[in-house]
């Protein structure tokens, strides 16, 4: 059973997501406490493959207030993601293509562990975003008409 911590809604708007991967996240104790308190922001988070390891950048986990300076963490430090070697190689090959990146989609709890879901995404153009918005509006209008028809 997984419980949602935070989602990146901008990723769905700005990217065509082709594949999704689940990864573990290397955290300090004060970071886990901050995540439990809900002090996390993932709107600009992305992953990058460096030296056959995957790191998460831009994930803002606020410092735990009651922890001392010695035990606290930096808010936007790079965090290592835990993936299998073959998954890392797939991600490295996917990001070698121009225009592809690895946005963070969501952070969630899975069996008392913090997991992240990253996606292989290709950036959308402005016209693609407009087309998606049009499709949402048309779908919403069709659902309204169906509900009106069923009420009769």
N, C-alpha and C positions, 0 to 999 in steps of 0.2 A: 504494500500500500504506500503510495507516495502522496506527500502533502506539498502543495505549491508554496514556495517562498516568495519568488518574484518572477515576473515575465517581462520580456523585452518586446513590447508591441511595435516599436519602431522597426524591428528586424523584418516582420511580416510586410510592413508597408514599403520598405526600401529595398528588399531583396527577393528574388525568386529562389526559394529554398528547394534544393534538389535532394539532398541526403541529410539525415540527422544522426548524430552520434551521442551516446551517453558516456560521460567521463566523471571520474572521481576528482576531487579538489583537495589540494594540500593546504591545510589551514592551521593557524595557531589557535590556542584555547580561547583567547580573547575575541578572535574573529567568530568562533562558533557561538559565543555568548551574544555577540552583536547581531548575528544572523537570527538567533532565537528571538531577540527583541525586535526584529524586523527592520534593522537599520542598514539596509542594503539597497543599492541603486545599480541597475544593470542596463540602463538605456543606451550607453555608449560602449558596452563591453564587446570585445572581440578576441579571438584566439590567433596565435601565430606559431608556426613551426620553426624552431631554432635548434640546431645541433641534435636532431633526432629526438627532441622533446617538444611538447606543446605547452605554451604559456598563455595565460589569460591576462589581458590588459584592459584597463578602463573600468573594471568592476569596483565600485566604491562601497567598501564595507567600513562604516564609521567606527572609530576606536571605542572600546568599552570604557565607560566613564569611571567606573570604580577600580579599574586595574591601574596599577602604578605605571610610571614611565618606563620602567625596566621591562615589564611584561606586555606592554601595549604594542600595537602594530601600526604601520603606515596605512592610510586609508586606501590609496590607489596603487599599492605595490603589485608587481607582477606575481601571479600565483601559478604554480605548476599544475597541469592537468594530468591525470593518470589514465592512460590508454594503452591498449596492446600495440605491439610493434607494427603489426600489419595495418592497423588502423592509422597509426601515425604516418606510415608510408603512403597510404591512400590519401590522407589529408595533405601531405606534402605535394603529391602529384596534382591534386585538385587545385591547390593554391598557385601552382606554377602557371596555370592558365590565366591569361590576362583578364581582369575584371572579376575574378572569383575571390571571395574572402570567407572567413569563418566567424560569423556573428554568433553571439551568445543568445540563445532563445529563451531559456528559463533556468532557474535554480529551484531545486526541490529536495525534500527529505526522502530517503529510501532506506529503510531499516536502520534508523538512527545515524545515517551518514548523509552528508551533503553531496548531492550529485548535480552536475550541470548538463544541459543539452545544448550542443553546438550544431550548427547547420552549415552545409556548404552552400553558399549563396552567390548569385550573380546579381549585380546591381541593376535596379530597375531605372528606366528613364522616366522623365516626367509624364510622357504620354502613357506609359504602362501604368503608372499610378492613377492617372485619370480614368483609364479603362477599367481598372479594378474597382474604383469608386462607382463608376456607372453600373457595373455588374451587381454591386451590393445594393444600390438603389433599386434596380429592376427586380432583384430577388425579393427585397422587402415589400415592394408594391405587389408582386405576385402573391406573396404570402398573405397580405392584407385582403386581396380580392378573394383568395381561397377561403379565408376565415369568414368574410361577409357572405360568400355563397353558401357555406356550411351552416351559417346561423339561420338561414331561411327555412 
